[in-house]
């Protein structure tokens, strides 16, 4: 007695590819969630150390005041460190090749002025390239 089995390799390949894609995305999502948690902590340390954590202490104010640098209302700090803050941006996205990546930042309108500096204001990086694994921060999103 002979037993013959046939497989639709095309269908098998599609199902295997789909299952692999799901596994990769689930793994990537877990890793990116952990990365966003790390970035919230990095931002908190950057504010707590007034830039020293990122390697370059923030420029001092021209006129000293008793409050910490970049803290007037706390909106900017909270937008980078509180996951549920309305101005906090944290989402997983996929590029044109299907590679997942993390979008992390703040939608606070003046964040870009601190991150990059202006001709009137010195640069005080909220997130540095070293914190971002070599990426460049861009605000607001």
C-alpha positions as CSV (number, residue, x, y, z in Angstrom):
1,X,0.0,0.0,0.0
2,X,1.3,3.4,-1.0
3,X,0.5,6.6,0.7
4,X,0.7,9.8,-1.4
5,X,0.6,13.2,0.1
6,X,0.6,16.4,-1.9
7,X,1.2,19.9,-0.5
8,X,0.3,23.2,-2.1
9,X,3.7,24.7,-1.5
10,X,2.5,28.1,-2.6
11,X,-0.2,28.2,0.0
12,X,2.2,26.7,2.6
13,X,4.7,29.5,1.8
14,X,2.0,32.2,2.1
15,X,0.9,30.8,5.5
16,X,4.4,30.4,6.8
17,X,5.3,34.0,5.6
18,X,2.2,35.4,7.3
19,X,2.9,33.5,10.6
20,X,6.6,34.7,10.5
21,X,5.4,38.3,9.9
22,X,3.1,38.1,12.9
23,X,5.8,36.7,15.1
24,X,8.3,39.3,14.0
25,X,5.8,42.2,14.5
26,X,4.9,40.9,18.0
27,X,8.5,40.6,19.0
28,X,9.2,44.1,17.5
29,X,6.2,45.6,19.4
30,X,7.5,44.2,22.7
31,X,11.0,45.5,22.0
32,X,9.7,48.9,20.9
33,X,7.5,49.2,24.0
34,X,10.5,48.5,26.2
35,X,12.5,51.1,24.2
36,X,9.8,53.7,24.6
37,X,9.8,53.1,28.4
38,X,13.6,53.5,28.4
39,X,13.3,56.8,26.4
40,X,10.7,58.2,28.9
41,X,13.3,57.5,31.7
42,X,16.1,59.0,29.6
43,X,14.0,62.2,29.1
44,X,13.3,62.4,32.9
45,X,17.0,62.1,33.6
46,X,17.8,64.7,31.0
47,X,15.5,67.2,32.8
48,X,16.7,66.2,36.3
49,X,20.3,66.7,35.4
50,X,19.6,69.8,33.2
51,X,21.2,68.1,30.2
52,X,24.2,66.5,31.8
53,X,22.7,63.0,31.4
54,X,22.9,63.4,27.6
55,X,26.5,64.5,27.7
56,X,26.2,68.3,27.3
57,X,24.8,70.3,30.2
58,X,22.2,72.8,29.1
59,X,23.3,76.5,28.8
60,X,22.5,78.5,31.9
61,X,19.9,81.2,31.9
62,X,21.1,84.8,31.4
63,X,19.2,85.8,34.5
64,X,19.2,83.2,37.3
65,X,15.8,82.0,38.7
66,X,15.1,79.5,41.4
67,X,13.3,77.0,39.2
68,X,15.0,74.3,37.1
69,X,15.8,74.9,33.4
70,X,13.0,74.3,31.0
71,X,10.5,73.9,33.8
72,X,7.9,76.7,34.0
73,X,4.6,74.8,33.8
74,X,6.0,71.2,33.5
75,X,4.2,70.6,30.2
76,X,7.3,69.9,28.2
77,X,8.7,67.5,30.8
78,X,5.4,65.6,31.2
79,X,4.9,65.4,27.4
80,X,8.1,63.4,27.2
81,X,7.9,61.3,30.3
82,X,4.2,60.5,30.8
83,X,2.8,57.9,28.5
84,X,-0.8,59.0,28.9
85,X,-0.1,62.8,28.5
86,X,-2.1,64.2,25.6
87,X,1.1,65.8,24.1
88,X,3.1,62.6,24.4
89,X,3.8,60.9,21.1
90,X,4.6,57.2,21.2
91,X,3.5,54.9,18.4
92,X,4.7,52.0,16.5
93,X,4.8,52.4,12.7
94,X,6.0,50.4,9.7
95,X,8.2,51.7,6.9
96,X,7.7,51.1,3.2
97,X,9.7,47.8,3.5
98,X,7.6,46.5,6.3
99,X,10.1,47.2,9.1
100,X,8.6,48.4,12.4
101,X,9.9,51.5,14.1
102,X,9.1,53.7,17.0
103,X,7.9,57.3,16.8
104,X,8.6,58.9,20.2
105,X,8.4,62.6,21.2
106,X,6.3,65.6,22.1
107,X,3.8,67.6,20.3
108,X,4.4,70.7,22.5
109,X,4.9,73.4,20.0
110,X,8.0,75.0,21.5
111,X,9.9,71.7,22.0
112,X,11.7,72.1,18.7
113,X,13.2,75.5,19.8
114,X,14.8,73.9,22.8
115,X,15.9,70.8,20.9
116,X,17.6,72.8,18.1
117,X,18.1,76.2,19.6
118,X,17.4,79.5,17.8
119,X,19.4,82.6,17.2
120,X,17.8,83.9,20.5
121,X,17.9,80.8,22.5
122,X,20.7,78.3,23.1
123,X,20.2,74.6,22.2
124,X,19.1,72.5,25.1
125,X,18.7,69.0,23.7
126,X,15.7,67.1,25.2
127,X,16.8,63.9,23.6
128,X,20.3,63.3,22.3
129,X,21.5,61.1,19.4
130,X,23.1,58.8,22.0
131,X,19.8,58.3,23.8
132,X,18.2,57.6,20.4
133,X,20.8,55.1,19.3
134,X,22.3,57.5,16.8
135,X,19.0,58.9,15.4
136,X,18.3,62.6,15.4
137,X,15.4,63.9,17.4
138,X,12.8,66.1,15.5
139,X,10.2,68.1,17.4
140,X,7.3,68.7,17.4
141,X,5.7,65.7,15.6
